Structure formats: structure tokens, C-alpha cells
């Protein structure tokens, strides 16, 4: 079974897929004049500029829900895995895919807002909705909905649960069966509610978990400030095969940097647009810019902090593609959160394992909640009048995924999680490219209104976009 999963991963995460990820990001970056740089201040302003409504959450709540999905174990265990399998140079490629992915995130979030709909008194949307309404290809929309339900209720939550189980077991020696039962109970308390309830939980937990982790990282970075130039030099040289001892690693650096970058920030995966669609805003591009900013928070801030912690302390191994070790500073330790624990323990030996366990729990818990929100949104897309048995089915599948994920090995959990990310991204990235002209129409409408000193308000008829009943 492990060999079959590995073969599926190799097919999904092939060179054409990596090329598509980069090319889509490059296209939207150039066509929008690199909005990820030019509109940075606007992103910050919009984050707190509008309130929620009876139908939709506020832009900040949608941002928090998206961050809940983006910020997860990929920021801690995923970064460690990228370094282990691709060397320090993988971090550069994570940065690049995040920079380009910010434009991709703008495109998918803008489309999600444009083609959102109202279900049970709340705004819902996502790739399935903008594929059907924007492209008029119903079967392709159904395909994304089915893929996302499968991935977000089964493939992806298991990896988050696995890392929770490993971290808590390591820190507190609690049996994984008990961890699974407790986690399922806590998740059940949250997901058996509305989308607004889920967004409210994310709004409270996400800032707390991010700030706490960043403070710890900044303390360690401050202690090691003299090493910053050397570490960045190592990252850049390794990224382009210029570091002695890293010969032949450039392919692995690109692959693992892109793979873990997409897993971490989810730009182009098609998961974050579900949160973007739930927001109440006056123009789709506003939420697009807010969601573009969330990629920066995830990769350029949280992932970079984790990478620096690990590289400062030298607590990592690097695997050569041939199976040998290029660097083996932690004999017998598998790539993942234990690298981060070992790195933090250099400076905080008495709290490292418990701190990381708490951080991973909060990161992964909110991500699991976000996954459920996505799966439920796509169930509602397929059925419209959703039978209770359908909703309870994905809840039960989610609970099974949590239990089996905690019991699986780390390698199995990551491989299955990568399949989930790749499947969703393949379907969504193709749709984004096909809808590229509509994204640019909406963006140019937003720019025109801003230049005339108006608060942009979207009127789809003005730019020839139809099937947007909520506008």
C-alpha cells in the first residue's frame, strides 16, 4: 500500500504540476503589475475596514478562517521536512512559491467572492461555484466538489491529527488512543454548528497561536542574530546548487520547496476560496487582496521563523536523493516536528516539547475545523437542499480520519496528505487559468474606482460578468 501511495504522489507532484503552479503565479503577478507588492498597504487597510453582516462574516473573520487553513503543521513539521528532503535551499523555493502564490490567492479569492451564493442564510462559495458560473462547465465543478469533499474530510485531516498525536505523546506521554478520542470530542463541539460559529472560533484562536509562536521564534532569532547573514547565505547558495556538499540537490530543493510551500500556504489549492466567499464586502477584489496577504503571514513569516530556528541551531538532517545522508545532526530522528522541538530545546530545554505540542495542537486543530468548513461547503454545492445524512456522513468520515491519522506513521500521514493537496490544486489551477480574463476584469474595475477616489462597489453588469446573483 505504501508503494502505491508513493507512486500516486509521484504522478500528482510531477514536473508539469510544479510548472503549472509557477506559471499561474507568474501570469497573475505580471498581469496585475505585481499586486503583492504594489497593494501591500491596501491589504492591511482592508483587513479591518469592513464589518460582518447577517449573511456573511467580516473580512477579518474570513482572513482568520483562511489562516486557520493555511497555518498548520506545514509551518512547523512541513518546514522541517522540506529542509530534510530538499536541503536549506528548499526554503528559498518556499519563499518564491509564496510570493507568486500571493497573486494566485488573489485570483481564487476574488472569483470566490464574485460567484458566491446564499445557502441557509449564509454566504458560501469556492472553486465549484466559480467553475460552474464562470466557466459554465457543470461536470468540472462537480469534480472539484467531490475531490475537495474527499480530500478535506479524509486525506488532509489525518495528517493534522497525526502531528497532534506525535507532539502530545512526545511531550506528555499520553496514549494516542486517548488523544484521538479527546481530539474528536473537541472537534465535534465546534463543527456541529454554523459557518459563522467556526469563523468565530478561528478569529479567537488564530491570532493567539500565531503571535505566541512568533514571539518564541523572535526570541531565538534575537539570541542568534549574528548567524542571520550566514543562514541566508546558506539558503540562497543551496537553492542554486552553489553550496559545497549540496551538489545534485537543486531538483529536490525545488520539488520540496514547492510541495511544502503549497501545502503550507495553500495558494492555488482551492481551499482558501471557501473562506473568502463567506465574507461580506462591497467588491470581490477587496477580499482577494485580504487573502493575498494571508499567504505572506503563513510562509514569509511563520515558515521563515521555523526555518531560522532549525538552521540556527543545526538541528536537522538532510537526505540525499540516493538515500544517503548529506547531513546527519540528529541520528535516528525522522523529519518533522521533532526537528523543531530539538531546535527550540537548545535555548529552552525545559519547555520545548510542551511548547511545540501546544503550538501544533492549536495550529492543527484550527486547520481541521477549516477543512470541515470546506467539505461542508461542497456538500451544500452538490445537494443545495442538503440531507442531514450527507452532513453527518462527512462528520463521521472526518472523525475516522482523525483517529486513523493519529494511529498512522508520520510517513504514511504525509504521503496521504500530499495526495489531497495535489488533487485539489490540479483541478483548481486549471480553472483559474481558464478564468484569468474575468479575474483581470474585476481587478481593473477595482483599480478604476480607486483612482476616482471612490470606495469600490461591485456592479458586475458594468464589466459584462453575469451569473452573480448575490451582487
C-alpha positions in Angstrom: 0.0 0.0 0.0 2.8 2.4 0.9 4.4 1.8 -2.6 1.0 2.6 -4.3 0.6 5.8 -2.3 4.2 6.8 -3.3 3.5 6.2 -6.9 0.3 8.2 -6.9 2.3 11.0 -5.2 5.0 10.9 -7.9 2.3 11.2 -10.6 0.5 14.1 -8.9 3.6 16.0 -7.9 5.3 15.7 -11.3 7.3 18.3 -13.2 4.2 19.5 -15.2 2.4 20.2 -12.0 5.2 22.3 -10.5 5.5 24.1 -13.8 1.7 24.9 -13.7 2.0 26.2 -10.1 4.8 28.6 -11.0 3.3 29.7 -14.4 -0.1 30.5 -13.0 1.5 32.6 -10.2 3.8 34.3 -12.7 0.8 35.1 -15.0 -1.3 36.8 -12.4 1.7 38.6 -10.9 2.7 40.2 -14.2 -0.9 40.9 -15.4 -1.8 42.7 -12.1 1.5 44.6 -12.0 2.7 42.5 -9.1 -0.2 43.5 -6.8 1.5 41.5 -4.0 4.0 44.4 -3.7 2.1 47.5 -5.0 -1.1 46.8 -3.0 0.6 45.7 0.3 -0.6 48.8 2.3 -4.1 48.3 0.8 -4.2 44.7 2.0 -3.6 45.9 5.6 -6.2 48.7 5.4 -8.9 46.3 4.0 -8.3 43.7 6.7 -10.2 45.7 9.3 -12.1 48.1 7.1 -15.5 46.3 6.8 -17.9 44.5 9.2 -19.8 41.3 9.1 -23.5 41.1 8.1 -26.4 38.7 8.7 -25.3 36.7 5.6 -21.5 37.0 5.8 -18.6 37.1 8.1 -16.3 40.2 8.3 -13.1 40.3 6.1 -11.0 39.7 9.2 -13.1 36.7 10.2 -12.7 35.3 6.6 -9.0 36.1 6.8 -8.8 34.2 10.2 -10.7 31.2 8.8 -8.3 31.2 5.8 -5.3 31.5 8.0 -6.7 28.6 10.1 -6.5 26.5 7.0 -3.1 27.9 5.8 -1.3 27.9 9.2 -0.9 24.3 10.3 1.6 21.6 10.7 3.1 22.6 7.4 4.6 25.7 9.2 6.4 23.5 11.7 6.7 19.9 10.7 6.4 20.8 7.0 9.3 23.2 7.0 11.5 20.6 8.8 10.6 18.1 6.1 11.4 20.5 3.3 14.9 21.1 4.8 15.4 17.3 5.4 14.5 16.3 1.8 15.5 19.4 -0.2 18.2 21.0 1.9 18.2 24.6 3.2 17.7 25.7 -0.4 14.1 24.4 -0.3 13.3 27.4 1.9 14.1 29.8 -1.0 11.7 28.0 -3.2 9.0 28.1 -0.5 9.5 31.9 -0.5 9.2 32.1 -4.2 6.1 30.0 -4.4 4.6 32.1 -1.6 5.4 35.4 -3.5 3.9 34.1 -6.7 1.2 32.3 -4.8 0.0 35.6 -3.3 -1.2 36.6 -6.8 -2.8 33.2 -7.3 -4.5 33.5 -3.9 -5.9 36.9 -5.0 -7.3 35.4 -8.2 -9.1 32.5 -6.5 -10.4 34.6 -3.6 -11.7 37.3 -6.0 -13.5 34.6 -8.1 -15.0 33.0 -4.9 -16.4 36.4 -3.9 -17.7 37.2 -7.3 -19.7 33.9 -7.7 -20.7 33.3 -4.1 -24.2 32.3 -3.3 -26.5 32.2 -0.3 -27.3 28.9 1.4 -29.3 28.7 4.6 -28.9 32.4 5.2 -25.1 32.4 4.9 -22.7 33.2 2.0 -21.0 30.1 0.6 -18.7 29.6 -2.4 -15.5 28.3 -3.7 -14.0 26.7 -6.8 -17.0 24.6 -7.6 -19.2 27.6 -7.7 -16.9 29.8 -9.8 -16.2 26.9 -12.2 -19.9 26.3 -12.8 -20.9 30.0 -13.0 -17.7 31.4 -14.5 -16.9 28.6 -17.0 -20.3 27.0 -17.3 -18.8 23.5 -17.0 -21.0 21.7 -14.5 -19.3 18.4 -14.6 -15.9 20.0 -13.9 -17.5 21.9 -10.9 -18.9 18.6 -9.6 -15.5 17.1 -10.0 -13.9 19.7 -7.8 -16.6 19.4 -5.2 -16.2 15.6 -5.0 -12.4 15.9 -4.9 -12.5 18.5 -2.1 -15.0 16.6 0.0 -12.8 13.5 -0.2 -9.6 15.4 0.5 -10.9 17.7 3.2 -12.9 15.1 5.1 -10.4 12.2 4.8 -7.0 12.8 3.2 -6.0 16.1 4.8 -7.3 16.0 8.4 -5.4 12.8 9.2 -2.1 14.5 8.7 -3.0 17.3 11.1 -4.2 14.7 13.6 -1.1 12.6 13.2 1.1 15.6 14.1 -1.0 16.4 17.1 -0.7 12.8 18.3 3.0 12.7 17.8 3.7 16.0 19.6 1.4 15.4 22.6 2.6 11.8 23.0 6.2 13.1 22.9 5.6 15.9 25.4 3.1 14.3 27.8 3.4 10.5 27.2 -0.4 10.3 26.7 -1.6 7.2 24.8 -2.5 8.0 21.2 -5.9 6.3 21.6 -6.9 8.8 24.4 -5.5 11.7 22.3 -7.7 10.6 19.4 -10.8 10.4 21.5 -10.3 13.8 23.1 -9.5 15.5 19.8 -12.6 14.0 18.1 -14.7 15.3 21.0 -13.3 18.8 20.8 -13.6 19.0 17.0 -17.2 17.7 17.3 -18.1 20.5 19.6 -17.1 23.1 17.1 -18.1 21.6 13.7 -21.7 20.8 14.8 -22.6 24.4 14.2 -22.8 27.1 11.5 -20.0 28.6 9.4 -20.2 31.7 11.5 -19.5 29.8 14.6 -16.5 28.2 13.0 -15.2 31.6 11.9 -15.7 33.0 15.4 -13.6 30.2 16.9 -10.9 30.8 14.3 -11.0 34.6 14.9 -10.1 34.0 18.6 -7.6 31.2 18.3 -5.6 32.1 15.2 -4.2 35.4 16.4 -3.3 33.9 19.7 -1.5 30.9 18.3 0.4 32.9 15.6 1.6 35.6 18.0 2.7 33.2 20.7 4.7 31.1 18.2 6.2 34.2 16.5 7.3 35.7 19.9 9.1 32.5 20.7 10.8 32.5 17.3 11.8 36.1 17.6 13.4 35.4 21.0 15.5 32.6 19.4 16.3 34.8 16.3 17.4 37.6 18.6 19.7 35.3 20.5 21.2 34.1 17.3 21.2 37.4 15.4 24.9 37.2 14.4 24.1 34.0 12.5 21.4 35.6 10.3 23.7 36.5 7.3 25.3 33.1 7.3 22.0 31.3 7.3 20.6 33.4 4.5 23.8 32.8 2.5 23.3 29.1 3.1 19.7 29.2 1.9 20.5 31.1 -1.3 23.6 29.1 -2.2 21.8 25.8 -1.6 18.8 26.9 -3.7 21.0 27.2 -6.8 23.4 24.3 -6.2 26.3 26.7 -5.2 26.8 25.3 -1.7 29.6 22.7 -1.4 28.2 19.4 -0.1 24.8 20.1 -1.6 25.7 19.0 -5.2 22.8 17.5 -7.0 20.2 18.8 -4.6 18.7 21.6 -6.7 15.9 19.3 -8.1 15.0 18.2 -4.7 15.2 21.7 -3.3 12.7 22.9 -5.9 10.4 19.9 -5.6 10.2 20.0 -1.8 10.1 23.8 -1.6 7.2 24.0 -3.9 5.5 20.9 -2.4 5.8 22.2 1.2 5.1 25.8 0.2 1.8 24.9 -1.4 0.9 22.6 1.5 1.6 25.4 3.9 0.1 28.4 2.3 -2.5 26.6 0.1 -2.3 29.2 -2.7 -3.9 27.6 -5.7 -5.1 24.6 -3.8 -8.7 25.8 -3.8 -9.3 25.5 -0.1 -9.0 29.2 1.0 -11.6 30.5 -1.5 -14.3 28.9 0.6 -13.4 31.2 3.5 -13.1 34.2 1.1 -16.6 33.6 -0.3 -18.1 33.7 3.2 -17.1 37.4 3.7 -19.4 40.4 3.4 -17.6 43.1 1.3 -18.5 45.7 -1.3 -16.1 44.5 -4.0 -14.7 41.0 -4.7 -11.1 42.4 -5.2 -11.1 43.6 -1.6 -11.4 40.1 -0.3 -8.9 39.0 -2.9 -6.3 41.4 -1.5 -7.0 40.3 2.1 -6.5 36.7 1.1 -3.3 37.6 -0.8 -1.9 39.0 2.5 -2.6 35.8 4.4 0.0 34.0 2.2 2.6 36.4 3.5 1.7 35.6 7.1 1.8 31.9 6.5 5.0 31.4 4.5 7.1 34.6 4.7 6.6 35.0 8.4 5.7 31.8 10.2 7.5 29.3 7.9 10.6 31.5 7.8 10.6 31.8 11.6 10.6 27.9 11.9 13.3 27.6 9.2 15.6 30.1 11.0 15.1 28.3 14.3 16.1 25.0 12.8 19.1 26.3 10.7 20.5 28.5 13.5 20.8 25.5 15.8 21.8 22.9 13.3 19.2 20.5 14.5 18.3 18.8 11.2 19.3 16.0 8.8 19.5 16.3 5.1 18.7 13.2 2.9 20.4 12.8 -0.5 18.0 11.6 -3.2 20.0 8.4 -3.3 19.0 7.6 0.2 22.2 8.5 2.0 22.7 11.4 4.4 24.4 14.7 3.4 24.0 16.0 7.0 23.0 13.9 10.0 23.0 16.0 13.1 20.0 14.1 14.6 20.7 10.4 14.2 17.6 8.2 14.3 15.1 11.1 14.2 12.6 11.3 11.4 11.9 14.6 9.6 9.1 16.6 11.2 8.2 18.4 14.3 11.0 16.7 16.3 13.5 18.9 14.4 11.7 22.0 15.7 11.5 20.6 19.2 15.2 19.8 19.2 16.0 23.3 17.9 13.9 25.1 20.5 15.3 22.9 23.2 18.8 24.4 22.6 17.6 27.6 24.2 14.5 26.4 26.2 15.2 22.8 27.1 12.6 22.5 29.8 9.6 23.7 27.8 10.5 22.9 24.1 8.5 19.7 23.7 5.4 21.0 25.6 5.5 24.4 23.8 5.7 22.7 20.4 3.0 20.3 21.4 0.7 23.2 22.3 1.5 25.1 19.2 0.9 22.1 16.9 -2.3 21.4 18.7 -3.6 24.9 18.1 -2.3 25.1 14.5 -3.6 21.7 13.5 -6.9 21.9 15.4 -8.0 25.1 13.6 -6.9 23.6 10.3 -9.1 20.6 10.9 -12.0 23.0 11.5 -11.3 24.8 8.3 -11.2 21.5 6.4 -14.6 20.6 7.7 -16.0 24.0 6.6 -14.7 23.4 3.1 -16.1 19.9 2.9 -19.5 21.1 4.2 -19.5 23.9 1.6 -19.0 21.5 -1.2 -21.7 19.1 0.1 -24.0 22.1 0.0 -22.9 22.8 -3.5 -23.7 19.3 -4.7 -27.1 18.9 -2.9 -28.3 22.5 -2.4 -31.0 21.1 -0.1 -28.7 19.1 1.9 -30.0 15.9 3.6 -28.8 15.6 7.2 -27.3 12.2 6.4 -24.9 13.8 3.9 -23.6 16.3 6.5 -23.3 13.6 9.2 -21.5 11.4 6.8 -18.7 13.8 6.3 -18.5 14.4 10.0 -18.2 10.7 10.6 -15.5 10.4 7.9 -13.7 13.4 9.5 -13.7 11.7 12.9 -12.5 8.4 11.3 -9.7 10.3 9.5 -8.6 11.9 12.8 -8.5 8.5 14.6 -6.7 6.7 11.8 -4.4 9.6 11.2 -3.2 9.6 14.8 -2.5 5.9 14.6 -0.6 6.1 11.2 3.1 6.6 10.9 4.4 10.1 10.1 5.5 9.0 6.6 2.1 7.5 5.7 0.2 10.6 7.0 2.4 13.0 4.9 2.1 10.9 1.8 -1.7 10.8 2.1 -1.9 14.5 2.9 0.2 15.3 -0.2 -2.2 13.4 -2.4 -5.1 15.6 -1.0 -3.3 18.9 -1.6 -2.2 17.8 -5.1 -5.6 16.6 -6.3 -7.3 19.8 -5.3 -4.6 22.0 -6.8 -4.6 20.3 -10.1 -8.3 20.8 -10.7 -8.3 24.4 -9.3 -5.2 25.7 -11.1 -6.6 24.7 -14.5 -9.9 26.5 -13.6 -8.0 29.7 -12.5 -6.1 29.8 -15.8 -9.3 29.4 -17.8 -11.0 32.2 -15.8 -8.0 34.5 -16.0 -9.7 37.2 -18.1 -12.5 37.6 -15.6 -10.1 38.0 -12.8 -8.4 40.8 -14.6 -11.7 42.5 -15.5 -12.7 42.6 -11.8 -9.2 43.8 -10.7 -9.2 46.6 -13.3 -12.7 47.6 -12.2 -11.4 47.9 -8.6 -8.4 49.9 -9.8 -10.5 52.3 -11.8 -12.8 53.0 -8.9 -9.9 53.6 -6.5 -8.3 56.0 -8.9 -11.5 58.1 -8.9 -11.3 58.3 -5.1 -14.4 56.1 -4.6 -14.9 53.2 -2.2 -15.1 50.4 -4.8 -18.5 48.9 -5.1 -19.0 46.0 -7.5 -21.6 46.1 -10.2 -21.0 43.0 -12.4 -23.2 44.4 -15.3 -20.7 47.3 -15.7 -18.0 44.9 -16.8 -20.1 42.2 -18.5 -20.0 39.5 -15.9 -23.1 37.5 -15.3 -24.4 34.8 -13.0 -23.6 36.8 -9.9 -26.9 36.8 -8.2 -25.6 38.0 -4.8 -24.4 41.3 -6.3 
